[in-house]
Each structure stands twice: as C-alpha cells, then as structure tokens.
Amino acid sequence: MTRSIRILGALLSIAVIAVGIMWWTTPASYPFGAADRVTVSLTHLLEHDVTGPMTVAAGLVGLAVIVGPGPLVRAGAVAELLFFGVVLSDAGIMSVAAYGVAILGPVALLGVVVVAAVRGKWSGLVDVATLAVLAVADTVTGFGALSLVGRYMGNITRDFASYGGRLGWTLANAVACAVWTVIAAKAFRTGEPSRWIRPESAVRWGRVATIGAAMCPLPYALYRLTWLTPWPTDSGVTGPLAADTRLQGLLLAFAALGGAVLTLGLISRWGEVFPRWVPIVHGRTVPVRLPVIAGGTVAGICCLASPGLVIDSVVRGQPVALLLWPYPLWGVLLAGAVLAYWLRRRADHVRP
C-alpha cells in the first residue's frame, strides 16, 4: 500500500476520533438519536453515549491498522467499512443524490442545447429562441412556465436548507466510507485473479446483473409518476397535488428512468462509443472510468442507504418499502454490473 494512502487513512482516523469525542462529551453536538429528523437509519436508535464511544473506537482502530502489515490492514478495512457502511449510514444519501440529479439534469440538458447551438449542431438556435419566447410569455401573459420552475426550485432549496446540517453529516460519512473502500481495494489487490473475474466470465454474469440493476429503479419511477394523476400514491394526500409538486415528482421519475437507461449502457454499444445524438463527443470512445466512477458511486450510495431502509421498514412494519426502494438488491447488482463492465473494457484495452 502506498504511503499517500496510509497518510490519508491516518488523517481520516484522527478526524473520526475528534468527532467521536465531541459527540461523546457534548450531547448537543450529536446529530442522530431519537431527535433526528432522518429516521431511516440505525443511528436513529442510538444516542450519543453509545455512538460516541463507538466512533472513537473506530478511529483508534483505523490508526492502528493503517500502519500495520497487509493482513491487519485488510481486516481493519473490512471493520471500518462495516462501521461507516452500516452503523453510521442512512438513506439520506440517496435523497441527496436523487434531488441533485433532478436539479442538475435539466440544467445539463439546457447546457447541451446551448453548446450545440454555439457549435452549429442540430437546430439549437431554434431551441434557444423558444426558451426566450417562453420567458417573454411568462412575464407578459403570466403563462407560468418559468414561475412553476421557480417555485419548484424554491421548494428544493428550502428542503435542503432545513436539513442542511444533517445532510452534511450524511455526506461526511459517505466520504469516510469511500476512503476505506479505496484502502480495502488496495489491500486486497493481491494474488492470482479468480476465474469468475476473467473477461469471458464477466460478460455472462455481467449481463444478468446489468439487466437486474436497470429494473430496480423502475418501481420508484412509477411511484413518482402517480403524482401527475389525481390519485398520487402518497400517504395522507388526497386529490391532485400542486403544480410545482407534480413537477418535482416528474423530474425525480425521469432521474430514476434515466438511471435505468444509463445502466443498460453497460452492456450496450453506446456504453463504449458515444452515439450520434450526443453533441461534441459523438463517435468518440467512452472513457472506461466515466461509467465506472458514475455507476460505482450510485452503487455505493445504494449500499449506504440499505441498512437504514431495512431497519426502518422492520421497525415500522412496512416491508413493502423494500419493494419500492430495493436498495440492498440494487446496490449489489449495480456494483456487479459496473465490475463486469470494467473487467470487459479493461481486457479490450490490453488485448493485442
């Protein structure tokens, strides 16, 4: 293991010890427990006098193992992953990701249209002119298209502001889990590769994993699309929702559907070469790291959201939630699909 990785693990462990001491000695600083607004987590059942010492212990273990020999690092990395991936994880990470995609997706699409117009691709100038007409119509006639988007963005901003501090701890835990994932991957990268990770085997089981992973977000997409009907599938809600809420449901459904389509790209030709409808880079080879990093990130988010969802569904007696949000299955299948894609593409690059 490289010196930089060991230093990173040591710095992370020191930070974890400091946070654990703060939680242990200052109850008001503890963001979890029974008072936590995010209930889809194991820490919702644990108070500061339990989680604080556990966090200090996790930091001390991290410091001890990161300077040790390979077997000790491997065992310690697994223990740290279990702590950050199960004890401190919560489903809030999936909310951050889903709303981030729902917000940035339309912005990215608009950016593609503008860039295409500037470079003379498609009939982008017509699209930009249409947006300008909509803006004028919204201002002069009160059509409401842009006002609707403004109300939607206002809702999202208020939600993030309300949960801002709590979501910060969610992201911090995700970063710690990602660091230990890298350390574990480095520590276990030894020995002769098994037969199942050979490219010819990865093609077979990778296709099954990819199709299964692509199906996992579909129940959530259908759930959100019901917000466009007079019968939204949301507890305590009767009748049609407000227009800005329906837009929110539509964008979240599109984010889920987009995830399913992109997942299928792991076994499709356009997952290796950018298709013709993609401006600027069409026809070029898709960098291997792009789908691997993006898909691996989503798989990690699903895995982090899984323990909290399972615990919450059991505590509330609503196992149907696992059918609507199949994060445990989704995370495993997507991780397998990404791994198979990487094994296959890597073999293509090194093949003479």
C-alpha positions, 0 to 999 in steps of 0.5 A: 500500500502506498504511503499517500494512502496510509497518510490519508487513512491516518488523517481520516482516523484522527478526524473520526476520533475528534468527532467521536469525542465531541459527540461523546462529551457534548450531547448537543453536538450529536446529530442522530438519536431519537431527535433526528429528523432522518429516521431511516437509519440505525443511528436513529436508535442510538444516542450519543453515549453509545455512538460516541464511544463507538466512533472513537473506537473506530478511529483508534482502530483505523490508526492502528491498522493503517500502519500495520502489515497487509493482513491487519490492514485488510481486516481493519478495512473490512471493520471500518467499512462495516462501521461507516457502511452500516452503523453510521449510514442512512438513506439520506444519501440517496435523497441527496443524490436523487434531488441533485440529479433532478436539479442538475439534469435539466440544467445539463440538458439546457447546457447541451442545447446551448453548446450545440447551438454555439457549435452549429449542431442540430437546430439549437438556435431554434431551441434557444429562441423558444426558451426566450419566447417562453420567458417573454410569455411568462412575464407578459401573459403570466403563462407560468412556465418559468414561475412553476420552475421557480417555485419548484426550485424554491421548494428544493432549496428550502428542503435542503436548507432545513436539513442542511446540517444533517445532510452534511453529516450524511455526506461526511460519512459517505466520504469516510466510507469511500476512503476505506473502500479505496484502502480495502481495494488496495489491500486486497489487490493481491494474488492470482485473479479468480476465474469468475473475474476473467473477461469471458466470465464477466460478460455472462454474469455481467449481463444478468446483473446489468439487466437486474440493476436497470429494473430496480429503479423502475418501481420508484419511477412509477411511484413518482409518476402517480403524482401527475394523476389525481390519485398520487400514491402518497400517504395522507394526500388526497386529490391532485397535488400542486403544480410545482409538486407534480413537477418535482415528482416528474423530474425525480421519475425521469432521474430514476428512468434515466438511471435505468437507461444509463445502466443498460449502457453497460452492456450496450454499444453506446456504453463504449462509443458515444452515439450520434445524438450526443453533441461534441463527443459523438463517435468518440470512445467512452472513457472506461472510468466515466461509467465506472466512477458514475455507476460505482458511486450510485452503487455505493450510495445504494449500499449506504442507504440499505441498512437504514431502509431495512431497519426502518421498514422492520421497525415500522412494519412496512416491508413493502418499502423494500419493494419500492426502494430495493436498495440492498438488491440494487446496490449489489447488482449495480456494483456487479454490473459496473465490475463486469463492465470494467473487467470487459473494457479493461481486457479490450484495452490490453488485448493485442 
